[in-house]
Amino acid sequence: MPVVCIRAVLVAVLLPCGLGIQGRTSRRSQKVSQSSKDAAQLQPKYLDEAEVEERGSHCLDGSVPVFHHKEGTGSSTSKWVFWFGTNGICTNSTNCASYDLKKSEVALDSRPLQAYGEFADYHHVQFANCDQGYYLGDLDTPLSVDGSELYLQGGRIITHVIETLASNYSMTDVLVAGGSGGGLSVYNGAYHIKSLMPDTVERFGVVPINGWFAENTDDELAAYYSLAHVADNMAPACKDDNVNGSDCLHPVVNYNYGADELNMFVVQVYDYTFQIDNEEVYEDWIDCMSQTADADDMPREASGECTDEKAANVAKYWSDFVSAFAGYPRYTKNGHGGFFSTCAEHTFYNDDDRFSTLKIQGVSVGEAVWTWWESLAGNGTEQSHWYLPCDMGSTADSLQCDSTCKSESEY
């Protein structure tokens, strides 16, 4: 591998009550037999209700959190891949009260990253959005809104789940990943998640996918930061360096910290969320990228033609982003890396085929992540792994430089 040194019915495997996990229907500890199909999927598991009350680890609406888990097999029974589902934040009590919480109580398939190569034998865990707060909330008592109680305890939910799993299974290798809002949550929550790892963990890494975007204004982030009491779950060095601790909820800020303690592999494509905070580039991106990208990857139809001026603006924005990584501490440190693609496929991470066929210099994103992960195994091969894209053209006809990106013609 060359290294580019740049940039159903509810069926659950239930554990004994003392393990802190319960089945929703029986609320009793038991094990049930599984078919081979069931065993291949992640089963829904609820945290112990009494423990949730005691610890204060409720979902936003006060209900008991559910997560999904499939046990590891063979020699990988102490290895894990955690996947964080898409998430966002509610910025005030009214906004939080309007959120419609949905839970999945059926078995789930592993995400493409979890199913890739030898990762398929690892324990798989998936966290769904239950808190509307980047899985960071740490509020002791609920907010009272129009007779309802709202619990901003996402950080406590993650703590409860991981500590429960760690008390019942061995953990030596833990990979944490998420896509879109889940990727943004992984950027923001990496410090907190790593702090929960037991001493037995020898290898830990983070893979945020398409999470580098600004979903909220600075004022909205500040409001959430205060409302949900997330300060204790943020990296201390970041808080010390920034007068407004809520600035640490921006990847462009928090990526600066933890290079010596927390290995990270950034995956980012040039999708519609990436430049959403820059209106001019956003409009030009839609007009130009819609020429080659699949319609499903566009937030809306183009409102105008792609001119050479627009194309140059789009290309420069991406080039500046890629080049800026050279200024981050992680850029030159072993144990870090990234995979940047000019393709516009925001949710490619949900497509098993694209996880193996989306490539940079002949290397798929799955292969790139696995090679980086293997380099962290402590066998002396740890190094920096950066896979940079082709150079986008500066004209309307030459903008998209990657012929492997999916387009409308492929459907």
C-alpha positions as a printed Julia matrix, in Angstrom:
411×3 Matrix{Float64}:
   0.0     0.0     0.0
   1.6     3.27   -1.03
   1.37    6.06    1.48
   0.9     9.55    0.19
   2.47   11.72    2.82
   0.36   14.79    2.34
  -2.71   15.51    3.19
 -37.96   -7.41   12.43
 -39.43   -8.53   15.37
 -37.58   -7.41   18.42
 -35.07  -10.18   18.99
 -32.28   -9.41   21.37
 -29.3   -11.18   22.83
 -29.92  -10.14   26.4
 -27.36  -10.19   29.14
 -28.05  -10.93   32.81
 -29.67   -8.09   34.76
 -26.47   -7.44   36.64
 -24.86   -6.54   33.33
 -26.94   -3.41   33.03
 -28.64   -4.29   29.75
 -32.28   -5.27   29.4
 -34.7    -6.35   26.72
 -37.52   -3.94   26.11
 -40.38   -6.4    26.09
 -39.64   -8.63   29.07
 -37.52   -6.36   31.24
 -36.03   -9.6    32.52
 -32.56  -10.91   31.96
 -32.39  -13.82   29.59
 -30.63  -15.16   26.57
 -32.55  -16.17   23.5
 -31.43  -18.38   20.68
 -30.67  -16.65   17.41
 -30.89  -17.77   13.84
 -27.79  -17.29   11.71
 -29.46  -14.26   10.15
 -30.11  -12.71   13.56
 -26.53  -13.38   14.61
 -25.29  -11.48   11.58
 -27.16   -8.34   12.61
 -26.87   -5.9    15.47
 -29.54   -6.56   18.07
 -31.34   -3.79   20.01
 -30.43   -3.6    23.68
 -31.78   -1.28   26.34
 -29.83    0.06   29.26
 -31.05   -1.0    32.68
 -33.95    1.28   33.61
 -33.02    1.56   37.28
 -29.44    2.45   36.37
 -30.66    5.08   33.92
 -32.65    6.7    36.72
 -29.74    6.5    39.14
 -27.08    7.75   36.75
 -29.19   10.25   34.85
 -28.64    8.85   31.36
 -32.02    9.35   29.73
 -32.99   10.06   26.18
 -34.21   13.59   25.52
 -37.82   12.61   26.32
 -36.86   10.78   29.51
 -37.09    7.3    28.02
 -34.53    4.51   28.36
 -31.84    4.58   25.64
 -31.44    1.74   23.16
 -28.27    0.87   21.31
 -27.45   -1.96   18.9
 -24.73   -4.57   19.35
 -23.34   -7.6    17.54
 -20.69   -9.65   19.32
 -17.23  -10.15   17.89
 -16.1   -13.54   16.68
 -12.95  -15.63   16.48
  -9.81  -13.75   17.45
 -11.64  -10.41   17.43
 -13.71  -10.79   20.6
 -11.9    -7.89   22.23
 -12.0    -5.61   19.19
 -14.71   -3.06   18.51
 -16.11   -0.67   15.92
 -18.46    1.95   17.35
 -20.64    3.81   14.85
 -22.39    7.06   15.73
 -25.55    7.87   13.81
 -26.34   11.31   12.51
 -27.01   13.88   15.21
 -27.48   17.59   15.69
 -28.28   19.98   18.51
 -31.33   21.71   19.91
 -30.38   25.2    20.96
 -33.16   26.18   23.37
 -35.91   24.55   25.39
 -38.59   25.24   22.78
 -36.43   23.8    20.03
 -35.65   20.73   22.15
 -39.32   20.18   22.95
 -40.21   20.13   19.25
 -37.76   17.34   18.42
 -39.46   14.1    17.36
 -37.46   11.28   18.92
 -37.43    8.05   16.92
 -35.97    4.77   18.13
 -35.14    1.67   16.16
 -36.24   -1.45   18.01
 -35.41   -3.94   15.27
 -32.13   -5.59   14.34
 -29.82   -3.55   12.12
 -27.21   -4.38    9.53
 -23.62   -3.44   10.12
 -22.48   -0.26    8.45
 -20.11   -0.67    5.47
 -17.11    0.34    7.56
 -18.02   -2.24   10.19
 -18.45   -4.92    7.52
 -15.24   -4.1     5.66
 -12.52   -6.77    5.68
 -11.44   -7.95    9.11
 -13.59   -5.31   10.77
 -16.48   -7.69   10.05
 -15.29   -9.96   12.89
 -15.14   -7.16   15.46
 -17.87   -6.29   17.95
 -20.2    -3.82   16.23
 -22.07   -1.14   18.18
 -24.34    1.54   16.77
 -25.55    4.6    18.66
 -28.69    6.32   17.43
 -29.56    9.96   18.07
 -31.39    9.95   21.37
 -30.31   13.3    22.8
 -30.19   15.81   19.93
 -26.91   17.1    21.28
 -23.86   15.52   19.62
 -23.93   12.83   22.35
 -22.37   15.36   24.76
 -25.09   16.61   27.13
 -24.33   16.44   30.83
 -27.32   18.11   32.49
 -28.09   16.79   35.98
 -31.77   17.61   36.08
 -34.33   17.88   33.28
 -35.65   21.08   31.81
 -39.35   21.7    32.38
 -41.12   22.89   29.23
 -44.9    23.23   29.07
 -45.43   20.39   31.5
 -42.87   18.09   29.86
 -39.38   17.24   31.04
 -36.42   17.28   28.68
 -33.18   15.46   29.47
 -29.97   16.66   27.83
 -27.81   13.71   28.85
 -26.24   12.4    25.66
 -22.73   12.31   27.12
 -24.01   10.27   30.05
 -25.72    7.83   27.69
 -22.43    7.16   25.91
 -20.67    6.77   29.25
 -23.33    4.34   30.48
 -23.24    2.19   27.35
 -19.47    1.98   27.09
 -18.96    1.28   30.79
 -21.64   -1.42   30.65
 -20.04   -3.1    27.66
 -16.55   -2.8    29.13
 -17.7    -4.49   32.34
 -18.93   -7.53   30.43
 -16.57   -7.86   27.49
 -12.89   -7.41   26.91
 -11.72   -4.31   25.07
  -8.26   -4.01   23.54
  -8.88   -2.3    20.19
 -11.55    0.36   19.66
 -12.33    2.21   16.45
 -14.88    5.04   16.62
 -16.58    6.34   13.48
 -19.64    8.17   12.24
 -21.0     9.79    9.09
 -22.45   13.25    8.43
 -23.88   14.53   11.74
 -22.4    11.41   13.3
 -19.02   12.4    11.89
 -19.43   15.89   13.33
 -20.36   14.28   16.65
 -17.19   12.17   16.51
 -15.04   15.26   15.98
 -16.72   16.96   18.93
 -16.91   13.95   21.23
 -13.57   12.24   20.54
 -11.97   13.45   23.78
 -14.93   12.31   25.88
 -15.16    8.9    24.2
 -11.46    8.19   24.58
 -11.63    9.16   28.26
 -14.12    6.31   28.77
 -11.82    3.59   27.48
 -10.69    0.99   30.04
  -6.97    0.55   30.71
  -7.01   -2.64   28.64
  -7.44   -0.67   25.4
  -4.15   -0.72   23.49
  -5.31    0.74   20.19
  -7.81    3.56   19.76
  -8.65    5.55   16.66
 -11.29    7.91   15.32
 -12.71    8.13   11.79
 -15.08   11.06   11.19
 -16.68   10.78    7.74
 -18.12   13.82    5.97
 -18.5    15.63    9.27
 -16.44   18.74    8.52
 -19.15   21.38    8.31
 -20.76   24.18   10.29
 -24.36   23.22   10.91
 -25.15   25.99   13.39
 -24.19   29.59   13.99
 -21.74   30.53   16.73
 -24.6    31.9    18.83
 -26.55   28.65   18.49
 -23.54   26.58   19.49
 -22.94   28.84   22.49
 -26.58   28.45   23.53
 -26.41   24.66   23.34
 -23.03   24.55   25.09
 -24.52   26.36   28.07
 -27.95   24.7    27.99
 -26.64   21.12   27.98
 -23.62   21.68   30.27
 -21.19   20.04   27.85
 -18.02   21.77   29.06
 -16.74   18.8    31.08
 -16.91   16.59   27.98
 -14.7    18.81   25.84
 -10.91   18.68   25.51
  -9.4    20.82   28.31
  -6.65   22.25   26.08
  -9.23   23.47   23.58
 -11.3    25.14   26.28
  -8.2    26.77   27.76
  -7.2    28.28   24.43
 -10.63   29.56   23.44
 -12.52   32.19   25.42
 -15.77   30.73   24.14
 -15.68   27.03   24.93
 -18.41   26.48   22.37
 -15.85   27.24   19.65
 -14.55   23.74   20.37
 -17.7    22.41   18.71
 -16.22   23.4    15.35
 -14.0    20.76   13.66
 -11.83   23.55   12.28
 -11.03   24.37   15.93
 -11.08   21.05   17.79
  -9.0    19.25   15.15
  -6.07   21.31   16.41
  -6.02   19.46   19.72
  -5.08   16.0    20.94
  -2.65   15.04   18.19
  -0.36   13.3    20.68
  -3.11   11.4    22.48
  -5.83   10.66   19.92
  -5.19    9.15   16.49
  -7.58   10.33   13.78
  -8.22    9.54   10.13
 -10.36   12.19    8.4
 -12.59   11.15    5.49
 -14.17   14.01    3.55
 -15.7    14.33    0.09
 -16.66   17.58   -1.6
 -20.36   17.24   -0.8
 -23.22   19.68   -0.27
 -22.71   20.04    3.49
 -19.04   20.87    3.25
 -19.36   24.51    2.17
 -22.86   25.2     3.47
 -21.6    28.01    5.71
 -20.21   29.9     2.69
 -23.22   31.06    0.7
 -21.39   32.18   -2.42
 -19.4    28.98   -2.76
 -22.46   26.92   -1.9
 -24.49   28.39   -4.76
 -21.61   28.02   -7.21
 -21.03   24.45   -6.04
 -24.65   23.5    -6.78
 -24.57   25.09  -10.23
 -21.29   23.42  -11.18
 -21.24   20.06   -9.41
 -24.76   19.25  -10.61
 -23.24   18.86  -14.07
 -21.43   15.66  -13.13
 -22.89   14.46   -9.82
 -25.94   12.28   -9.33
 -29.12   14.25   -8.6
 -29.54   12.41   -5.29
 -26.35   14.05   -4.08
 -27.66   17.56   -4.77
 -29.63   19.53   -2.16
 -31.7    21.01   -4.99
 -31.57   21.67   -8.71
 -29.1    24.2   -10.05
 -30.43   27.74  -10.33
 -28.01   28.8   -13.03
 -25.33   27.67  -15.44
 -21.84   26.78  -14.35
 -19.49   29.45  -15.66
 -15.72   29.32  -15.64
 -15.73   31.93  -12.87
 -18.0    29.8   -10.7
 -15.94   26.7   -11.38
 -12.74   28.48  -10.39
 -14.38   29.62   -7.16
 -15.5    26.06   -6.36
 -12.08   24.6    -7.16
 -10.23   27.19   -5.06
 -12.42   26.6    -2.0
 -11.63   22.88   -2.08
  -7.95   23.42   -2.8
  -7.65   25.83    0.14
  -9.31   23.29    2.44
  -6.96   20.5     1.43
  -3.88   22.73    1.64
  -4.87   24.02    5.08
  -4.34   20.59    6.62
  -0.59   21.1     6.35
  -0.98   23.66    9.15
  -2.52   21.26   11.64
  -0.33   19.44   14.2
  -1.75   16.08   13.1
  -0.5    16.57    9.54
   3.09   15.59   10.24
   2.54   13.25   13.18
   2.49    9.5    12.92
  -0.84    7.87   13.64
  -2.9    10.35   11.65
  -4.15   10.65    8.11
  -6.99   11.43    5.78
  -8.81   10.6     2.57
 -10.15   13.53    0.54
 -12.24   13.05   -2.59
 -13.69   15.55   -5.06
 -16.78   13.33   -5.44
 -20.05   14.78   -4.17
 -21.46   11.61   -2.57
 -22.33   12.67    0.97
 -23.74    9.32    2.16
 -21.4     6.99    0.29
 -20.54    5.53    3.7
 -23.94    3.76    3.68
 -23.16    1.99    0.4
 -21.13   -1.22    0.68
 -20.09   -1.02   -2.96
 -18.92    2.59   -2.84
 -16.99    1.99    0.35
 -14.83   -0.35   -1.69
 -14.85    1.5    -5.03
 -14.5     5.17   -4.07
 -10.78    5.56   -4.61
  -7.84    7.94   -4.45
  -4.79    6.91   -6.51
  -6.21    3.42   -6.81
  -6.8     3.01   -3.07
 -10.39    2.61   -1.82
 -11.59    4.44    1.27
 -12.08    1.09    3.02
  -8.54    0.02    2.23
  -7.17    3.39    3.29
  -8.91    3.23    6.68
  -7.79   -0.36    7.24
  -4.15    0.39    6.35
  -4.09    3.34    8.74
  -5.76    1.24   11.47
  -3.23   -1.56   11.06
  -0.41    0.94   11.39
  -1.64    1.71   14.91
  -1.19   -1.87   16.06
   2.04   -1.08   17.9
   4.28   -3.18   15.7
   6.57   -0.32   14.76
   4.83    0.52   11.48
   2.8     3.48   12.76
   3.05    6.31   10.27
   1.17    9.13    8.63
  -1.38    8.18    5.96
  -2.74   10.91    3.71
  -4.58   10.32    0.45
  -5.17   13.53   -1.49
  -7.44   13.99   -4.49
  -6.73   15.07   -8.03
  -6.54   18.8    -8.76
  -9.9    20.2    -9.79
  -9.96   22.21  -13.0
 -10.72   25.93  -13.07
 -13.23   25.85  -15.91
 -16.77   24.56  -16.16
 -15.69   21.73  -18.47
 -12.67   20.65  -16.42
 -13.88   21.14  -12.83
 -14.49   17.5   -11.86
 -11.15   15.74  -12.18
 -12.15   12.32  -10.82
 -13.76   10.08  -13.41
 -14.61    7.46  -10.76
 -17.24    9.68   -9.08
 -20.8     8.48   -9.53
 -22.92   10.49  -11.92
 -26.49   10.5   -13.18
 -25.47    8.39  -16.16
 -24.59    5.47  -13.88
 -28.17    5.0   -12.65
